[in-house]
């Protein structure tokens, strides 16, 4: 097995399967019913509840990447991979610039073709917007504060990989919405996200360390968006409050006439 095959195998056998198996366990534990994809429809499914175990995978990926910022051993690995798989050796492509959006876009495409996800159009858009805001803020902040130089030397904003974070954010979004419909739909999103991360490295735009961080951030931000959604939904779709109604009705009893008044709370 050559180094290229080994490197690609590591990404697929570590990042991609662990993400899938972690999510599969979550879907078994939180078996949520599917809802119809209508803007006016009221969701009846249970909200995604916070779980410490859902933090393990993304936090582990982010933690490893943070260690890699100072670890000489991991820095050497990053450099070795860059030297072997940079664009000057195997050619560059711009596919990753578009591939990063495919998992999230697939959620809407599947809905347009009639495959109903967990949330309606409005709700899933709010979830995606929340995840994007969290992811974008995190990525931009880390890029500015860490100042890691890109492998091609073009800038000092390499860590973390924004493309990879976007791709894995969308992959987790796709998984959350359609895992109850078909596990293979969610798996396909993670395949695309992993491919995006590999292309960022082979295009000489990011270190392996950046890609690992982006994967963890993307997954974590989407899961956080689902946890926050029940609270955000109350802002634009509050629970109707019961009002006070008063009902008057005349009556006649044993020669007496009167008016009754009934209050309903």
Helices and strands as residue ranges (DSSP letters): H 3-10, I 11-16, H 17-29, H 53-68, H 72-85, H 87-90, H 95-99, H 102-112, H 121-146, H 162-178, H 183-202, H 208-236, E 245-253, E 256-264
